[in-house]
Amino acid sequence: MLSFASQGTSYQITLEICVDSLESAISAVSNGADRLEICGSLMSGGGVTPSVGLVHSIRHKYATIPIHVLIRPRIGRFVYTPEEVSVMLLDIEHLKPMVDGFVIGALTEHHQIDVEVTTRLTQKAFPRAVTFHRAFDVTSDPDQALRDVYGIQGITRILTSGQAPKADSAIPTLSRLLGTANILSASGGRPLIILPGSGLNADTLPPVLDTLCPPPANLREIHCSCGAWVDTDVKKDETVPGGAGALALGFGGGDPAERSVWRTQGHEVGQVRKLLDDYARRAF
């Protein structure tokens, strides 16, 4: 694994950056990302399964950095039909040779972990690593959900904001989840990593690190996007022809997609990387 943290010590905080383009992947890796989560249309309802071409391009560019891929057939709720499950299984099958892990999740109508569907997806992903994604954050009972996820052999981490819009506002919940995950890991003989994400950057991370990194919480991984809408050099009135067709495509009325693209901001990744490295050196 590519490591930028705390060189010369055994203390490391892994930085995962989620990206949805080759350009963003390059920006993330060149500024200190340890791992990538690849999504499609990241800013459309949390993202969907990326294209094979995108995953192949990033893997070709970076042969050694760990790559995890989101498996999600559509935006919207996390309750899936049998047909959608079949699509996800096929996506896993086709992407498995190129990746190190998958990011999955499925719920029941009652906002509980869909153990049956999640187990099928996890078994299909074997022997790749599996992260349960932020579907976790809309479960009705996060403590029970954590135990349900741990009961599925092969899942190694949970990406969560602590069931809040932003992870830095849910530090007590994240602390409790970390504690439970550590107990389960110790008693069950296999790890379950809590991966905080949502709204984390160099400004919001310090209280998260100060509370969750020291024992007994022992946080060791952080998930960020460090992205922003970047205006293109195309003038607004030149982007899309007017008329009903443009409106049907969702353009017009100031929609950022009309004139902008979502890109990982390398300087923000670098700021987070430096913060994590500085924290690790001070804490060791």
VOSE-158688 format. One record per atom (N, C-alpha, C): atom name; chain; x, y, z. Coordinates in steps of 0.02 Angstrom, whole numbers. Layout:
% VOSE-158688
atom;mol;u;v;w
CA;A;X;Y;Z
...
***
This chain:
% VOSE-158688
atom;mol;u;v;w
N;A;42;-59;0
CA;A;0;0;0
C;A;43;62;0
N;A;27;111;-41
CA;A;62;174;-41
C;A;52;208;26
N;A;106;228;58
CA;A;100;259;124
C;A;138;325;126
N;A;104;376;150
CA;A;135;441;158
C;A;137;461;232
N;A;111;418;276
CA;A;102;439;345
C;A;158;416;390
N;A;180;461;432
CA;A;224;445;488
C;A;280;399;469
N;A;321;420;422
CA;A;377;378;400
C;A;424;366;458
N;A;446;303;465
CA;A;491;285;517
C;A;456;264;581
N;A;391;266;584
CA;A;354;244;642
C;A;303;191;621
N;A;272;159;671
CA;A;222;108;657
C;A;151;137;658
N;A;146;203;667
CA;A;80;235;671
C;A;62;263;603
N;A;2;246;579
CA;A;-18;269;513
C;A;-93;283;512
N;A;-112;337;480
CA;A;-182;352;468
C;A;-192;349;392
N;A;-231;301;370
CA;A;-243;291;298
C;A;-293;343;273
N;A;-276;373;216
CA;A;-320;423;185
C;A;-350;394;121
N;A;-416;384;121
CA;A;-453;362;62
C;A;-488;422;31
N;A;-479;431;-34
CA;A;-511;485;-71
C;A;-559;454;-122
N;A;-621;479;-123
CA;A;-669;455;-173
C;A;-665;499;-235
N;A;-664;467;-294
CA;A;-655;503;-357
C;A;-703;474;-409
N;A;-717;515;-460
CA;A;-760;490;-514
C;A;-733;507;-583
N;A;-667;520;-586
CA;A;-635;533;-651
C;A;-561;517;-646
N;A;-530;505;-703
CA;A;-458;493;-704
C;A;-420;555;-680
N;A;-443;614;-700
CA;A;-411;675;-679
C;A;-411;682;-603
N;A;-468;666;-572
CA;A;-473;670;-499
C;A;-428;618;-466
N;A;-424;558;-495
CA;A;-381;506;-467
C;A;-308;529;-467
N;A;-287;559;-522
CA;A;-218;584;-527
C;A;-205;637;-474
N;A;-252;682;-466
CA;A;-246;735;-416
C;A;-242;707;-346
N;A;-283;657;-332
CA;A;-285;626;-265
C;A;-219;590;-249
N;A;-197;548;-295
CA;A;-137;508;-282
C;A;-75;552;-278
N;A;-70;600;-323
CA;A;-10;643;-323
C;A;-5;687;-262
N;A;-59;694;-225
CA;A;-58;736;-165
C;A;-65;696;-100
N;A;-60;630;-104
CA;A;-54;592;-42
C;A;-107;542;-25
N;A;-153;527;-70
CA;A;-204;476;-55
C;A;-171;407;-48
N;A;-192;369;2
CA;A;-168;301;11
C;A;-211;251;-28
N;A;-275;267;-36
CA;A;-322;221;-68
C;A;-374;263;-104
N;A;-401;235;-159
CA;A;-454;269;-196
C;A;-518;229;-192
N;A;-574;265;-184
CA;A;-639;236;-197
C;A;-664;267;-262
N;A;-676;225;-312
CA;A;-698;249;-377
C;A;-774;243;-381
N;A;-806;298;-399
CA;A;-879;301;-408
C;A;-894;329;-477
N;A;-955;321;-498
CA;A;-980;357;-556
C;A;-1026;412;-533
N;A;-1022;470;-565
CA;A;-1067;527;-550
C;A;-1071;539;-475
N;A;-1014;553;-446
CA;A;-1008;558;-373
C;A;-1057;607;-341
N;A;-1070;662;-375
CA;A;-1113;713;-345
C;A;-1187;705;-364
N;A;-1205;648;-391
CA;A;-1275;633;-406
C;A;-1301;583;-356
N;A;-1327;606;-300
CA;A;-1356;562;-250
C;A;-1307;514;-218
N;A;-1243;532;-216
CA;A;-1194;490;-183
C;A;-1156;444;-229
N;A;-1171;445;-294
CA;A;-1133;406;-341
C;A;-1162;338;-357
N;A;-1139;310;-412
CA;A;-1161;244;-435
C;A;-1099;205;-458
N;A;-1110;143;-482
CA;A;-1056;102;-508
C;A;-1021;138;-565
N;A;-955;143;-563
CA;A;-919;177;-618
C;A;-913;132;-679
N;A;-894;162;-734
CA;A;-885;124;-796
C;A;-823;80;-792
N;A;-824;26;-831
CA;A;-766;-17;-836
C;A;-707;22;-863
N;A;-721;67;-911
CA;A;-667;107;-941
C;A;-632;151;-891
N;A;-670;182;-845
CA;A;-640;225;-795
C;A;-597;183;-747
N;A;-623;127;-723
CA;A;-585;86;-677
C;A;-522;60;-711
N;A;-528;37;-773
CA;A;-469;12;-809
C;A;-417;67;-817
N;A;-439;128;-833
CA;A;-392;183;-844
C;A;-354;200;-780
N;A;-389;201;-723
CA;A;-356;216;-660
C;A;-309;160;-640
N;A;-330;98;-649
CA;A;-286;42;-633
C;A;-224;41;-678
N;A;-232;58;-742
CA;A;-175;61;-787
C;A;-127;115;-766
N;A;-153;171;-742
CA;A;-112;226;-719
C;A;-76;210;-655
N;A;-110;175;-609
CA;A;-83;159;-544
C;A;-88;84;-531
N;A;-34;49;-541
CA;A;-35;-24;-536
C;A;-36;-48;-464
N;A;-13;-6;-417
CA;A;-4;-31;-349
C;A;-50;1;-297
N;A;-76;60;-310
CA;A;-118;91;-258
C;A;-183;53;-251
N;A;-206;40;-190
CA;A;-269;3;-181
C;A;-328;42;-211
N;A;-368;6;-248
CA;A;-428;34;-281
C;A;-489;-4;-257
N;A;-536;31;-229
CA;A;-601;3;-210
C;A;-654;36;-255
N;A;-704;-2;-273
CA;A;-754;21;-321
C;A;-824;17;-291
N;A;-862;71;-298
CA;A;-932;71;-275
C;A;-974;28;-321
N;A;-1016;-14;-291
CA;A;-1065;-54;-329
C;A;-1134;-30;-309
N;A;-1166;8;-353
CA;A;-1232;36;-339
C;A;-1265;49;-407
N;A;-1318;14;-423
CA;A;-1345;16;-491
C;A;-1384;79;-509
N;A;-1401;119;-458
CA;A;-1441;180;-469
C;A;-1436;222;-406
N;A;-1455;286;-413
CA;A;-1461;327;-353
C;A;-1528;313;-320
N;A;-1536;337;-259
CA;A;-1599;324;-224
C;A;-1591;273;-169
N;A;-1647;251;-143
CA;A;-1648;207;-85
C;A;-1608;143;-96
N;A;-1590;111;-41
CA;A;-1544;54;-44
C;A;-1580;-13;-39
N;A;-1645;-13;-56
CA;A;-1684;-75;-60
C;A;-1685;-96;-133
N;A;-1661;-156;-148
CA;A;-1650;-175;-218
C;A;-1695;-233;-239
N;A;-1717;-230;-302
CA;A;-1755;-284;-332
C;A;-1709;-341;-351
N;A;-1736;-401;-364
CA;A;-1694;-456;-387
C;A;-1656;-438;-451
N;A;-1688;-400;-495
CA;A;-1654;-381;-557
C;A;-1594;-335;-543
N;A;-1602;-289;-496
CA;A;-1547;-245;-478
C;A;-1490;-283;-445
N;A;-1507;-332;-404
CA;A;-1456;-374;-373
C;A;-1416;-411;-427
N;A;-1451;-436;-478
CA;A;-1417;-470;-533
C;A;-1368;-424;-569
N;A;-1388;-361;-578
CA;A;-1343;-312;-609
C;A;-1281;-302;-566
N;A;-1290;-295;-500
CA;A;-1233;-285;-456
C;A;-1186;-344;-456
N;A;-1213;-404;-457
CA;A;-1171;-464;-459
C;A;-1130;-466;-523
N;A;-1160;-447;-579
CA;A;-1123;-445;-642
C;A;-1069;-391;-641
N;A;-1084;-334;-612
CA;A;-1034;-281;-607
C;A;-974;-305;-567
N;A;-987;-337;-511
CA;A;-932;-364;-470
C;A;-890;-413;-510
N;A;-924;-458;-545
CA;A;-888;-508;-584
C;A;-841;-476;-636
N;A;-865;-425;-670
CA;A;-826;-395;-724
C;A;-770;-350;-697
N;A;-781;-319;-639
CA;A;-732;-272;-612
C;A;-680;-306;-567
N;A;-695;-365;-541
CA;A;-652;-397;-492
C;A;-579;-404;-514
N;A;-564;-421;-577
CA;A;-493;-428;-595
C;A;-453;-364;-590
N;A;-486;-306;-588
CA;A;-450;-242;-590
C;A;-445;-208;-523
N;A;-478;-233;-471
CA;A;-484;-194;-410
C;A;-462;-234;-349
N;A;-453;-197;-294
CA;A;-433;-228;-230
C;A;-491;-236;-182
N;A;-546;-202;-197
CA;A;-603;-206;-151
C;A;-665;-176;-181
N;A;-721;-189;-147
CA;A;-786;-164;-169
C;A;-820;-128;-111
N;A;-863;-80;-129
CA;A;-902;-42;-80
C;A;-975;-55;-95
N;A;-1009;-90;-50
CA;A;-1077;-114;-64
C;A;-1122;-99;-5
N;A;-1186;-115;-13
CA;A;-1234;-108;41
C;A;-1305;-118;17
N;A;-1346;-149;58
CA;A;-1417;-159;42
C;A;-1457;-160;106
N;A;-1517;-131;103
CA;A;-1561;-128;161
C;A;-1628;-161;146
N;A;-1663;-177;200
CA;A;-1731;-201;194
C;A;-1780;-143;195
N;A;-1843;-157;183
CA;A;-1895;-105;185
C;A;-1901;-74;255
N;A;-1875;-109;306
CA;A;-1881;-86;375
C;A;-1817;-51;398
N;A;-1775;-30;351
CA;A;-1714;7;366
C;A;-1665;-34;409
N;A;-1663;-98;395
CA;A;-1614;-142;426
C;A;-1567;-168;372
N;A;-1509;-195;394
CA;A;-1463;-224;346
C;A;-1497;-283;311
N;A;-1496;-283;244
CA;A;-1521;-341;207
C;A;-1464;-392;206
N;A;-1465;-436;254
CA;A;-1410;-484;263
C;A;-1405;-531;204
N;A;-1462;-552;178
CA;A;-1461;-600;123
C;A;-1429;-571;60
N;A;-1451;-512;40
CA;A;-1423;-480;-20
C;A;-1351;-460;-10
N;A;-1336;-431;48
CA;A;-1267;-410;62
C;A;-1220;-470;64
N;A;-1243;-525;90
CA;A;-1202;-586;91
C;A;-1188;-610;20
N;A;-1238;-610;-23
CA;A;-1228;-631;-93
C;A;-1176;-587;-128
N;A;-1181;-522;-118
CA;A;-1134;-476;-149
C;A;-1063;-486;-121
N;A;-1058;-496;-56
CA;A;-993;-506;-24
C;A;-961;-570;-47
N;A;-1000;-623;-52
CA;A;-973;-687;-76
C;A;-950;-682;-148
N;A;-986;-643;-189
CA;A;-965;-633;-258
C;A;-900;-595;-261
N;A;-890;-548;-215
CA;A;-829;-508;-214
C;A;-768;-546;-189
N;A;-777;-600;-153
CA;A;-722;-638;-124
C;A;-671;-656;-178
N;A;-606;-649;-165
CA;A;-573;-632;-101
C;A;-557;-558;-93
N;A;-590;-515;-130
CA;A;-576;-444;-124
C;A;-605;-416;-58
N;A;-575;-362;-35
CA;A;-600;-328;25
C;A;-669;-299;11
N;A;-710;-294;63
CA;A;-777;-266;55
C;A;-790;-214;110
N;A;-813;-156;88
CA;A;-835;-103;133
C;A;-911;-97;128
N;A;-945;-93;184
CA;A;-1017;-78;184
C;A;-1024;-3;183
N;A;-1059;25;132
CA;A;-1059;97;122
C;A;-1111;132;166
N;A;-1124;196;149
CA;A;-1164;238;193
C;A;-1239;223;193
N;A;-1259;170;162
CA;A;-1326;144;176
C;A;-1332;132;251
N;A;-1275;118;283
CA;A;-1273;110;355
C;A;-1303;169;392
N;A;-1297;229;363
CA;A;-1318;290;397
C;A;-1393;302;396
N;A;-1430;261;360
CA;A;-1503;267;361
C;A;-1535;205;392
N;A;-1496;165;427
CA;A;-1525;109;464
C;A;-1560;135;526
N;A;-1610;98;549
CA;A;-1650;120;606
C;A;-1614;111;673
N;A;-1567;65;676
CA;A;-1530;50;738
C;A;-1457;37;719
N;A;-1414;88;723
CA;A;-1346;79;700
C;A;-1306;27;739
N;A;-1321;20;803
CA;A;-1284;-30;843
C;A;-1301;-101;821
N;A;-1365;-114;807
CA;A;-1384;-179;782
C;A;-1357;-188;710
N;A;-1360;-135;671
CA;A;-1335;-138;602
C;A;-1261;-157;601
N;A;-1223;-128;647
CA;A;-1151;-145;651
C;A;-1142;-219;665
N;A;-1181;-245;711
CA;A;-1175;-317;726
C;A;-1197;-360;667
N;A;-1248;-338;632
CA;A;-1271;-375;573
C;A;-1216;-376;519
N;A;-1184;-319;509
CA;A;-1130;-315;459
C;A;-1072;-360;480
N;A;-1055;-358;544
CA;A;-999;-400;567
C;A;-1014;-474;558
N;A;-1077;-491;560
CA;A;-1095;-562;552
C;A;-1088;-587;481
N;A;-1075;-542;434
CA;A;-1066;-563;363
C;A;-992;-572;350
N;A;-971;-633;343
CA;A;-901;-649;332
C;A;-876;-616;268
N;A;-821;-578;275
CA;A;-791;-547;216
C;A;-795;-471;216
N;A;-839;-442;255
CA;A;-842;-369;260
C;A;-789;-345;309
N;A;-747;-299;287
CA;A;-691;-277;328
C;A;-698;-207;356
N;A;-745;-167;330
CA;A;-752;-99;357
C;A;-822;-73;343
N;A;-840;-20;380
CA;A;-903;16;370
C;A;-886;89;360
N;A;-909;117;303
CA;A;-904;188;290
C;A;-965;223;320
N;A;-954;270;365
CA;A;-1011;301;400
C;A;-996;372;421
N;A;-1048;412;422
CA;A;-1044;479;450
C;A;-1071;481;521
N;A;-1083;423;550
CA;A;-1113;421;616
C;A;-1187;440;615
N;A;-1219;428;556
CA;A;-1290;443;545
C;A;-1306;517;549
N;A;-1256;559;538
CA;A;-1266;632;535
C;A;-1248;656;465
N;A;-1271;715;445
CA;A;-1252;741;379
C;A;-1176;746;370
N;A;-1141;766;423
CA;A;-1068;773;422
C;A;-1038;735;480
N;A;-983;699;467
CA;A;-954;656;518
C;A;-929;694;578
N;A;-905;755;569
CA;A;-877;792;626
C;A;-931;813;676
N;A;-995;809;657
CA;A;-1049;824;704
C;A;-1076;762;738
N;A;-1045;705;726
CA;A;-1069;642;756
C;A;-1012;605;791
N;A;-967;642;822
CA;A;-909;611;854
C;A;-929;562;909
N;A;-978;578;953
CA;A;-997;529;1005
C;A;-1023;464;975
N;A;-1064;468;922
CA;A;-1089;407;890
C;A;-1032;368;858
N;A;-987;402;824
CA;A;-930;368;793
C;A;-886;335;846
N;A;-878;368;902
CA;A;-838;340;957
C;A;-870;275;983
N;A;-936;276;990
CA;A;-971;216;1014
C;A;-965;159;963
N;A;-972;176;898
CA;A;-966;124;847
C;A;-895;95;844
N;A;-846;139;851
CA;A;-777;115;853
C;A;-766;67;912
N;A;-793;86;969
CA;A;-785;42;1027
C;A;-816;-26;1017
N;A;-877;-27;990
CA;A;-911;-91;977
C;A;-873;-131;924
N;A;-849;-98;872
CA;A;-812;-133;819
C;A;-747;-163;847
N;A;-714;-127;892
CA;A;-653;-153;922
C;A;-667;-214;965
N;A;-722;-212;1002
CA;A;-740;-270;1043
C;A;-756;-331;999
N;A;-796;-320;947
CA;A;-813;-375;902
C;A;-751;-402;867
N;A;-705;-358;847
CA;A;-644;-380;814
C;A;-602;-423;860
N;A;-597;-402;923
CA;A;-556;-439;970
C;A;-586;-507;987
N;A;-652;-509;993
CA;A;-684;-573;1011
C;A;-695;-618;952
N;A;-704;-588;893
CA;A;-720;-628;834
C;A;-660;-650;794
N;A;-602;-621;809
CA;A;-541;-643;776
C;A;-531;-615;706
N;A;-571;-566;685
CA;A;-561;-534;620
C;A;-580;-461;627
N;A;-547;-416;591
CA;A;-557;-345;602
C;A;-621;-318;570
N;A;-649;-267;600
CA;A;-701;-226;570
C;A;-682;-154;581
N;A;-665;-120;526
CA;A;-640;-51;529
C;A;-697;-3;521
N;A;-699;48;563
CA;A;-746;103;555
C;A;-711;158;516
N;A;-739;177;459
CA;A;-709;226;414
C;A;-753;289;413
N;A;-737;340;452
CA;A;-779;401;452
C;A;-773;438;386
N;A;-829;463;361
CA;A;-829;503;300
C;A;-890;547;297
N;A;-885;599;257
CA;A;-937;650;244
C;A;-918;715;278
N;A;-900;764;237
CA;A;-885;830;261
C;A;-818;838;296
N;A;-774;788;289
CA;A;-710;792;323
C;A;-658;826;279
N;A;-623;874;308
CA;A;-570;910;273
C;A;-521;936;326
N;A;-473;975;304
CA;A;-422;999;350
C;A;-451;1042;406
N;A;-507;1074;393
CA;A;-539;1117;444
C;A;-580;1077;494
N;A;-613;1024;472
CA;A;-658;987;516
C;A;-627;926;548
N;A;-568;905;525
CA;A;-538;843;551
C;A;-507;848;621
N;A;-477;904;642
CA;A;-442;904;706
C;A;-481;876;765
N;A;-544;896;778
CA;A;-580;866;835
C;A;-594;792;826
N;A;-603;771;763
CA;A;-614;700;750
C;A;-551;660;769
N;A;-493;684;748
CA;A;-431;650;764
C;A;-417;651;839
N;A;-427;709;870
CA;A;-411;715;942
C;A;-453;668;984
N;A;-516;655;962
CA;A;-560;613;1002
C;A;-556;539;983
N;A;-550;525;919
CA;A;-558;456;896
C;A;-493;418;884
N;A;-437;452;877
CA;A;-375;416;866
C;A;-344;386;929
N;A;-345;421;986
CA;A;-315;391;1046
C;A;-352;329;1068
N;A;-317;282;1102
CA;A;-351;224;1130
C;A;-405;247;1179
N;A;-460;209;1185
CA;A;-471;143;1154
C;A;-504;145;1086
N;A;-519;205;1060
CA;A;-554;208;995
C;A;-509;184;938
N;A;-447;210;936
CA;A;-396;186;888
C;A;-417;194;815
N;A;-444;251;798
CA;A;-460;265;728
C;A;-397;266;687
N;A;-399;232;628
CA;A;-339;229;586
C;A;-354;244;513
N;A;-416;260;494
CA;A;-432;274;424
C;A;-481;332;420
N;A;-473;373;367
CA;A;-516;430;354
C;A;-536;430;280
N;A;-599;449;267
CA;A;-626;451;198
C;A;-645;523;182
N;A;-620;550;127
CA;A;-635;618;106
C;A;-648;620;31
N;A;-681;673;9
CA;A;-688;685;-63
C;A;-641;741;-85
N;A;-635;794;-45
CA;A;-592;850;-62
C;A;-607;876;-133
N;A;-671;876;-151
CA;A;-690;896;-218
C;A;-728;961;-220
N;A;-735;988;-281
CA;A;-773;1050;-291
C;A;-794;1053;-364
N;A;-848;1092;-376
CA;A;-867;1107;-445
C;A;-817;1158;-473
N;A;-790;1142;-530
CA;A;-741;1185;-562
C;A;-771;1213;-626
N;A;-774;1278;-631
CA;A;-802;1309;-690
C;A;-756;1297;-750
N;A;-788;1283;-807
CA;A;-751;1276;-869
C;A;-743;1345;-900
N;A;-708;1349;-955
CA;A;-699;1413;-988
C;A;-753;1425;-1040
N;A;-808;1384;-1038
CA;A;-863;1393;-1085
C;A;-911;1444;-1056
N;A;-931;1492;-1096
CA;A;-978;1542;-1072
C;A;-1046;1510;-1061
N;A;-1083;1534;-1012
CA;A;-1146;1504;-993
C;A;-1194;1500;-1052
N;A;-1196;1552;-1094
CA;A;-1245;1552;-1148
C;A;-1222;1510;-1208
N;A;-1162;1477;-1202
CA;A;-1138;1436;-1256
C;A;-1139;1362;-1240
N;A;-1159;1344;-1179
CA;A;-1151;1274;-1158
C;A;-1200;1227;-1192
N;A;-1263;1242;-1189
CA;A;-1314;1198;-1216
C;A;-1365;1239;-1254
N;A;-1386;1217;-1312
CA;A;-1439;1254;-1347
C;A;-1501;1260;-1304
N;A;-1538;1314;-1315
CA;A;-1598;1325;-1275
C;A;-1655;1280;-1297
N;A;-1712;1288;-1264
CA;A;-1771;1249;-1282
C;A;-1784;1192;-1235
N;A;-1837;1155;-1251
CA;A;-1860;1101;-1206
C;A;-1808;1047;-1199
N;A;-1770;1034;-1251
CA;A;-1720;981;-1247
C;A;-1668;994;-1192
N;A;-1646;1057;-1188
CA;A;-1598;1075;-1137
C;A;-1628;1067;-1068
N;A;-1691;1088;-1059
CA;A;-1723;1081;-994
C;A;-1732;1008;-975
N;A;-1748;966;-1024
CA;A;-1757;895;-1010
C;A;-1693;862;-987
N;A;-1636;888;-1010
CA;A;-1571;861;-989
C;A;-1549;888;-921
N;A;-1588;934;-894
CA;A;-1572;960;-828
C;A;-1528;1022;-830
N;A;-1518;1051;-888
CA;A;-1476;1110;-893
C;A;-1518;1173;-888
N;A;-1485;1227;-870
CA;A;-1520;1291;-865
C;A;-1534;1310;-794
N;A;-1550;1373;-784
CA;A;-1569;1397;-718
C;A;-1513;1395;-667
N;A;-1450;1398;-690
CA;A;-1394;1400;-644
C;A;-1370;1332;-622
N;A;-1393;1278;-651
CA;A;-1369;1211;-634
C;A;-1294;1209;-645
N;A;-1254;1189;-591
CA;A;-1181;1189;-600
C;A;-1158;1142;-654
N;A;-1197;1089;-668
CA;A;-1177;1042;-721
C;A;-1179;1074;-790
N;A;-1212;1131;-795
CA;A;-1217;1164;-859
C;A;-1149;1192;-881
N;A;-1107;1210;-833
CA;A;-1045;1245;-850
C;A;-985;1220;-810
N;A;-994;1170;-767
CA;A;-941;1149;-722
C;A;-931;1074;-722
N;A;-875;1052;-696
CA;A;-861;981;-685
C;A;-838;971;-613
N;A;-852;912;-585
CA;A;-831;897;-517
C;A;-761;870;-519
N;A;-716;898;-480
CA;A;-647;877;-479
C;A;-619;875;-408
N;A;-579;825;-394
CA;A;-540;823;-332
C;A;-491;881;-332
N;A;-488;917;-276
CA;A;-442;973;-270
C;A;-377;950;-237
N;A;-325;948;-276
CA;A;-262;921;-252
C;A;-235;957;-191
N;A;-243;1023;-188
CA;A;-217;1060;-131
C;A;-254;1041;-67
N;A;-319;1024;-73
CA;A;-357;1003;-14
C;A;-335;934;9
N;A;-323;889;-38
CA;A;-296;823;-20
C;A;-229;832;16
N;A;-187;875;-11
CA;A;-122;887;20
C;A;-128;915;90
N;A;-176;959;102
CA;A;-187;986;169
C;A;-207;932;218
N;A;-252;888;196
CA;A;-274;833;239
C;A;-216;785;252
N;A;-178;771;199
CA;A;-120;726;207
C;A;-71;753;258
N;A;-56;818;254
CA;A;-9;849;301
C;A;-37;847;371
N;A;-101;861;379
CA;A;-133;859;445
C;A;-127;789;476
N;A;-141;737;436
CA;A;-137;669;461
C;A;-66;650;480
N;A;-18;670;438
CA;A;52;654;451
C;A;77;690;514
N;A;59;754;520
CA;A;79;792;579
C;A;49;762;642
N;A;-14;743;638
CA;A;-47;713;697
C;A;-13;647;716
N;A;2;607;666
CA;A;33;542;680
C;A;102;550;712
N;A;140;599;689
CA;A;206;611;718
C;A;201;635;790
N;A;152;679;803
CA;A;144;704;872
C;A;120;650;919
N;A;77;606;893
CA;A;45;556;937
C;A;92;498;951
N;A;141;487;909
CA;A;183;427;918
C;A;230;435;977
***
